[in-house]
C-alpha cells in the first residue's frame, strides 16, 4: 500500500510504500488520532523497516493507495 502525506510549509510530500498486509483500518485509526490531537506524532514503518515520524500538527493531507495488488502492464 502506498501512502502520501502533505506537510505544511514543505514543497515535497512524504511518500512511503507500506507492506501489502498493513492493517488499513488500524492505519486510518492512527492517522485520525494524529489529526484529532490524540497523538502529537504519526509513526509509520515502510516495507523495508524504515520508521518515519511526521509531526501531527504539520500534516495537511493524507492519501492512501488502493487496497490489493496494482494492475500489471502499461498505462
Sine and cosine of phi, psi and omega as CSV:
sin_phi,cos_phi,sin_psi,cos_psi,sin_omega,cos_omega
0.00,0.00,0.68,-0.73,0.05,-1.00
-0.99,-0.16,0.55,-0.84,0.06,-1.00
-0.68,-0.73,0.68,-0.74,0.07,-1.00
-0.82,-0.57,0.73,-0.69,-0.02,-1.00
-0.82,-0.57,0.84,-0.55,0.11,-0.99
-1.00,0.10,0.73,-0.68,-0.01,-1.00
-0.89,-0.46,0.78,-0.62,-0.04,-1.00
-0.88,0.48,0.56,-0.83,0.02,-1.00
0.88,0.47,0.36,0.93,0.05,-1.00
-0.76,-0.65,0.80,-0.60,-0.07,-1.00
-0.95,0.32,-0.34,0.94,-0.05,-1.00
-0.94,-0.33,0.47,-0.88,0.06,-1.00
-1.00,0.06,0.38,-0.93,0.20,-0.98
-1.00,0.00,0.87,-0.50,0.00,-1.00
-0.87,-0.50,0.78,-0.63,0.00,-1.00
-0.72,-0.70,0.50,-0.86,0.17,-0.99
-0.95,-0.31,0.90,-0.44,0.02,-1.00
-1.00,-0.08,0.31,-0.95,0.07,-1.00
-0.82,0.57,0.58,-0.82,0.01,-1.00
-0.90,0.43,-0.39,0.92,0.01,-1.00
-1.00,-0.07,0.28,0.96,0.04,-1.00
-0.88,0.48,0.71,-0.71,0.02,-1.00
-0.94,0.35,0.97,-0.24,-0.07,-1.00
-0.88,0.48,-0.68,0.73,-0.01,-1.00
-0.92,0.39,-0.62,0.78,0.05,-1.00
-0.91,0.42,-0.63,0.77,0.04,-1.00
-0.90,0.43,-0.70,0.71,0.03,-1.00
-0.88,0.48,-0.64,0.77,0.02,-1.00
-0.89,0.45,-0.64,0.77,0.04,-1.00
-0.91,0.42,-0.66,0.75,0.02,-1.00
-0.91,0.42,-0.71,0.70,0.01,-1.00
-0.89,0.46,-0.62,0.78,0.04,-1.00
-0.90,0.44,-0.64,0.77,0.02,-1.00
-0.92,0.38,-0.69,0.73,-0.04,-1.00
-0.95,0.31,-0.45,0.89,0.00,-1.00
-1.00,0.08,-0.14,0.99,0.02,-1.00
0.99,-0.10,0.00,1.00,0.03,-1.00
-0.94,0.35,-0.40,0.92,0.00,-1.00
-0.71,-0.71,0.65,-0.76,-0.03,-1.00
-1.00,0.00,-0.24,0.97,-0.03,-1.00
-0.70,-0.71,0.68,-0.73,0.12,-0.99
-0.98,-0.18,0.91,-0.42,0.03,-1.00
-0.99,-0.17,0.74,-0.67,0.05,-1.00
-0.74,-0.67,0.50,-0.86,0.06,-1.00
-0.84,-0.55,0.84,-0.55,-0.04,-1.00
-0.98,0.18,-0.01,-1.00,-0.09,-1.00
-0.94,0.34,-0.17,0.99,0.04,-1.00
-0.96,-0.28,0.08,1.00,0.05,-1.00
1.00,-0.04,0.04,1.00,0.03,-1.00
-0.96,0.29,0.80,-0.59,0.02,-1.00
-0.99,-0.10,0.73,-0.68,-0.04,-1.00
-0.80,-0.60,0.71,-0.70,0.06,-1.00
-0.92,-0.40,0.71,-0.70,0.06,-1.00
-0.82,-0.57,0.78,-0.63,0.03,-1.00
-0.90,0.44,0.83,-0.56,-0.06,-1.00
-0.88,0.48,-0.53,0.85,-0.02,-1.00
-0.93,0.36,-0.32,0.95,-0.06,-1.00
-0.98,-0.19,-0.05,1.00,-0.02,-1.00
-0.97,0.26,0.82,-0.57,0.04,-1.00
-0.98,-0.20,-0.54,0.84,0.08,-1.00
-0.32,-0.95,0.31,-0.95,0.04,-1.00
-0.69,-0.72,0.74,-0.67,0.08,-1.00
-0.87,-0.50,0.79,-0.62,0.07,-1.00
-0.97,-0.26,0.70,-0.71,0.03,-1.00
-0.95,0.32,0.14,-0.99,-0.03,-1.00
-0.92,0.39,0.43,-0.90,0.08,-1.00
-0.97,0.23,0.41,-0.91,0.06,-1.00
0.99,0.17,-0.18,-0.98,-0.04,-1.00
-0.98,0.19,0.49,-0.87,0.10,-0.99
-0.99,0.17,0.49,-0.87,0.03,-1.00
-0.91,0.42,0.52,-0.85,0.00,-1.00
-0.98,-0.22,0.67,-0.74,0.05,-1.00
0.77,-0.64,-0.18,-0.98,-0.03,-1.00
-1.00,-0.06,0.51,-0.86,0.08,-1.00
0.66,-0.76,0.00,0.00,0.00,0.00
